[in-house]
Amino acid sequence: MSLVICKVPRAGLGNQLFPIMKAFTFGHINRLPVIVTGYSQLKIGPYLRREKVKRNYQGYFNFQKTFFAEQIDKWRLRINKKFQVCSEPSLQEIINEREEAPTMFVYSEIPQWNDYFGGLREHRQTVVKLFNDLISQGIKKKIALQQPPCIGVHIRMGDFRKLKDGEDFSKVGAVRTPEDYFINLILAIRKMHGSALPVSVFTDGYAHEFEKLFLLDHIKLIEGNPDLVDMVLLSKSKIIIASAGSTFSYWAGFLANAPLILHPDHIHQPIRPTEINGNWYEGGWDSNNSILVNNIRNIQAN
């Protein structure tokens, strides 16, 4: 029998989700079992850099096994020579006869920045359902205890560096989105709505790293949650402001039925399919866009 293998890359949660969700989506389409290896990882970088978020993702998903159980799976797959190997197949139904040519379909890659959700976007409804089914009960209980945000803001700090003086933000990657950008957007959204909508900030940085943001009224820093809880809560916001280049932000937007504001210098392919974006705005701030205007004016504050 053919099977699907997800080899989880050494990366943050957002980047790990690409091969994970592709593997489970392909397995769902073709009614094949999925084996995940490499999920149990010790990341020392966040400790060395003294980051607030340590990127320990244990207990997030119901497919997780212990480190030793994963090693046994890897050993069994390594010594089994009966499988053909097909890497990164398209998310579609396979035609080959499985009994004659059992195949190991392998997903391990992080997609290119110019189209993160290529392949997944066309199967969004299935991906969202599978994602929710994979979340552990412990994480679901933590999510249920918290109120969804009104304006949800994600600010990527961590291993993203500061923008250098004179540097063109549109031509660099892994760089922190400027603080003023978030402040100006929050003020513009509030002005369009006609009230000081409350803001929830999700960040892997510390409050003291922001000079002006937390001087705004009705703004709070969300702290103490597992990363997956924060991602799902952010996706439940009534409007989402994403960090440029952050796949954590982009996954929250992909899961959301809400307007998604992206930095205009880092927009490439759409994150969500057309049928979603026809109802919920996705793109850079555009005060003349009728979908965005209606989305914001229809927000009911908590």
C-alpha positions as a printed Julia matrix, in Angstrom:
302×3 Matrix{Float64}:
   0.0    0.0     0.0
   1.23   3.48   -0.8
   1.64   6.03    1.96
   2.42   9.7     2.57
   5.46  10.9     4.49
   5.9   14.37    5.93
   9.49  15.17    6.86
   9.11  18.27    9.0
  11.82  20.88    8.26
  13.8   22.68   10.94
  11.8   25.88   10.88
   9.17  27.89   12.71
   5.55  26.84   13.04
   4.33  28.71    9.96
   6.93  27.14    7.68
   6.43  23.67    9.16
   2.72  23.83    8.38
   3.3   23.88    4.61
   4.6   20.3     4.26
   2.4   19.08    7.12
  -0.82  20.33    5.55
   0.19  19.28    2.05
   0.87  15.76    3.29
  -2.45  15.46    5.09
  -4.37  17.04    2.22
  -2.79  14.66   -0.29
  -3.49  11.74    2.04
  -7.1   12.83    2.42
  -7.63  13.15   -1.34
  -6.13   9.72   -1.99
  -7.29   7.95    1.18
  -3.7    7.15    2.16
  -2.13   7.0     5.63
   0.22   9.79    6.66
   3.39   9.4     8.73
   5.08  12.49   10.19
   8.78  12.4    11.05
  11.11  15.05   12.4
   8.46  16.97   14.34
  10.2   16.46   17.7
  12.93  19.09   17.48
  15.09  20.96   19.96
  15.78  24.47   18.69
  18.65  26.2    20.51
  18.63  29.37   18.37
  15.79  31.07   20.28
  17.65  30.42   23.56
  20.95  31.74   22.21
  19.23  34.85   20.84
  17.23  35.24   24.08
  13.97  35.33   22.16
  10.73  35.38   24.11
   9.25  32.53   22.07
  11.3   29.32   22.25
   9.5   27.51   19.38
   8.74  24.36   21.31
   5.7   22.9    19.59
   5.08  19.77   21.65
   1.47  18.88   22.35
   0.09  20.92   19.45
  -1.21  18.18   17.14
  -2.71  14.74   17.55
  -0.29  13.16   15.05
   2.68  13.83   17.33
   4.77  10.95   18.67
   7.68  10.77   21.05
  11.19  11.31   19.72
  11.96   7.6    20.02
   8.75   6.56   18.23
   9.66   8.92   15.38
  13.12   7.34   15.15
  11.53   3.89   14.85
   9.31   5.14   12.01
  12.33   6.61   10.22
  14.29   3.36   10.63
  11.42   1.24    9.29
  11.03   3.49    6.27
  14.78   3.5     5.61
  15.11  -0.29    5.5
  11.94  -0.85    3.48
  12.99  -1.03   -0.17
   9.63  -1.86   -1.76
   8.49   1.74   -2.22
   9.02   4.03   -5.14
   9.58   7.62   -4.0
   7.65  10.61   -5.32
   8.66  13.97   -3.85
   6.3   16.94   -3.55
   3.45  15.63   -5.75
   0.62  17.94   -6.77
  -2.4   17.87   -4.5
  -4.62  15.75   -6.71
  -5.91  12.2    -6.99
  -3.28   9.72   -8.14
  -3.97   7.33  -11.02
  -1.25   4.66  -10.69
  -2.11   1.17   -9.48
  -1.01   1.16   -5.85
  -0.89  -2.62   -5.54
   1.57  -2.93   -8.45
   3.72   0.06   -7.59
   3.47   1.05   -3.91
   4.75   4.6    -3.62
   6.04   6.77   -0.81
   4.79  10.32   -1.43
   7.13  12.68    0.42
   6.57  16.29    1.5
   9.36  18.23    3.19
   9.84  21.53    1.38
   9.03  25.09    2.4
   7.55  26.83   -0.67
   9.08  29.85   -2.35
   8.17  33.26   -0.91
   6.52  34.39   -4.16
   3.62  31.93   -3.75
   3.49  30.34   -0.31
  -0.01  28.88   -0.69
   0.21  27.58   -4.23
  -1.52  24.21   -4.29
  -3.06  24.68   -0.84
  -5.11  27.71   -1.88
  -7.22  25.65   -4.28
  -8.08  23.2    -1.46
  -8.61  25.77    1.29
 -11.88  24.33    2.62
 -10.32  20.88    2.99
  -7.09  22.27    4.44
  -8.93  24.32    7.09
 -11.01  21.3     8.16
  -7.96  19.0     8.33
  -6.01  21.63   10.26
  -8.76  21.91   12.87
  -9.04  18.11   13.09
  -5.28  17.8    13.71
  -5.2   20.23   16.65
  -4.87  18.48   20.0
  -7.68  18.66   22.54
  -5.39  20.46   24.98
  -4.79  23.29   22.52
  -8.5   23.46   21.63
  -9.38  23.9    25.31
  -6.92  26.79   25.64
  -8.39  28.47   22.56
 -11.95  28.09   23.84
 -11.09  29.94   27.06
 -10.11  33.15   25.25
 -12.17  35.81   23.52
 -11.48  36.34   19.8
  -9.74  39.68   19.13
 -11.28  42.65   17.36
  -8.23  44.08   15.58
  -5.61  41.33   15.63
  -2.06  42.5    14.93
   0.89  40.16   14.43
   4.34  41.7    14.75
   7.23  39.41   13.87
  10.38  40.2    15.81
  12.53  37.24   16.98
  15.11  36.39   14.34
  13.9   39.12   11.97
  16.39  42.0    12.0
  15.72  45.74   12.13
  15.53  47.73    8.9
  18.79  49.59    8.34
  18.91  53.34    7.7
  18.44  54.05    4.0
  17.44  50.44    3.26
  14.52  49.8     0.9
  12.01  47.65    2.79
  10.52  46.33   -0.45
  13.83  44.76   -1.48
  14.77  42.87    1.69
  13.49  39.79    3.49
  13.47  38.58    7.11
  13.27  42.22    8.24
  10.94  43.61   10.9
   7.97  45.57    9.63
   8.38  49.17   10.88
   6.44  50.04   14.04
   4.92  53.19   12.5
   3.26  51.04    9.83
   1.19  49.23   12.46
   0.33  52.43   14.32
  -0.85  54.19   11.16
  -2.97  51.2    10.14
  -4.64  50.93   13.53
  -5.49  54.65   13.44
  -6.81  54.38    9.87
  -9.04  51.39   10.73
 -10.41  53.17   13.79
 -11.09  56.31   11.77
 -12.94  54.33    9.1
 -14.99  52.48   11.7
 -15.68  55.61   13.73
 -14.58  54.2    17.09
 -11.49  53.13   19.02
 -11.75  49.45   18.24
  -9.72  47.35   20.71
  -6.39  45.94   19.52
  -4.74  42.66   20.46
  -1.04  42.4    19.64
   0.56  38.99   19.03
   4.33  39.12   18.9
   7.45  37.13   19.64
   9.03  40.37   20.87
   8.91  42.13   24.21
   6.75  45.18   25.02
   9.83  47.28   25.8
  11.03  46.82   22.2
   8.2   49.06   20.99
   8.58  52.81   21.52
   5.12  54.11   20.61
   2.71  51.26   19.83
   1.61  50.57   23.38
   0.95  54.24   24.02
  -2.26  53.85   22.01
  -5.55  53.49   23.89
  -7.39  50.16   24.06
  -4.41  48.05   23.09
  -3.1   44.96   24.85
  -0.25  42.51   24.45
  -1.31  38.85   24.28
   1.21  36.79   26.22
   1.67  33.34   27.71
  -0.04  31.24   25.06
   1.43  28.4    23.03
   2.23  29.61   19.51
  -0.55  27.56   17.95
  -3.11  29.11   20.3
  -1.95  32.57   19.22
  -2.14  31.63   15.54
  -5.7   30.36   15.83
  -6.8   33.32   17.98
  -5.29  35.72   15.45
  -7.22  33.92   12.69
 -10.44  34.57   14.64
  -9.87  38.35   14.69
 -12.46  40.59   13.05
  -9.64  42.18   11.07
  -6.02  41.0    10.79
  -2.89  43.1    10.28
  -0.02  40.87    9.18
   3.74  41.26    9.41
   5.51  41.36    6.07
   7.2   38.06    5.25
   5.85  36.2     8.27
   4.32  32.83    7.42
   2.82  32.82   10.94
   0.79  35.9     9.91
  -0.04  34.4     6.54
  -1.34  31.13    7.98
  -3.61  33.07   10.35
  -4.9   34.98    7.33
  -5.34  31.79    5.29
  -7.49  30.27    8.05
  -9.54  33.43    8.6
 -12.86  34.62    7.31
 -11.94  38.23    7.96
 -10.25  41.14    6.18
  -6.49  40.61    5.94
  -4.23  43.65    5.63
  -0.84  42.93    4.07
   2.15  45.23    3.71
   1.99  46.61    0.12
   5.74  46.1    -0.43
   5.46  42.35    0.13
   2.36  41.19   -1.74
   2.9   38.5    -4.35
   0.28  35.81   -5.0
  -3.02  35.77   -3.06
  -3.05  33.86    0.21
  -6.71  32.83   -0.04
  -8.88  31.82   -3.02
 -11.0   34.31   -4.95
 -14.3   33.14   -3.46
 -13.1   34.07    0.03
 -11.5   37.36   -0.96
 -14.68  38.37   -2.76
 -16.3   38.63    0.67
 -13.32  39.4     2.9
 -10.71  41.88    1.74
  -7.1   40.78    1.25
  -4.35  43.19    0.28
  -2.63  46.45    1.15
  -4.55  49.24    2.85
  -6.98  50.83    0.39
  -9.49  53.25    1.86
 -11.39  53.32   -1.45
 -11.95  49.58   -1.7
 -15.65  48.87   -1.17
 -15.1   45.36    0.25
 -12.64  46.64    2.85
 -14.84  49.63    3.74
 -17.88  47.37    4.24
 -15.86  44.82    6.21
 -14.6   47.46    8.63
 -17.82  49.4     9.03
 -19.67  46.16    9.82
 -17.32  45.25   12.68
 -19.1   45.06   16.0
 -16.72  45.79   18.86
 -16.46  43.24   21.68
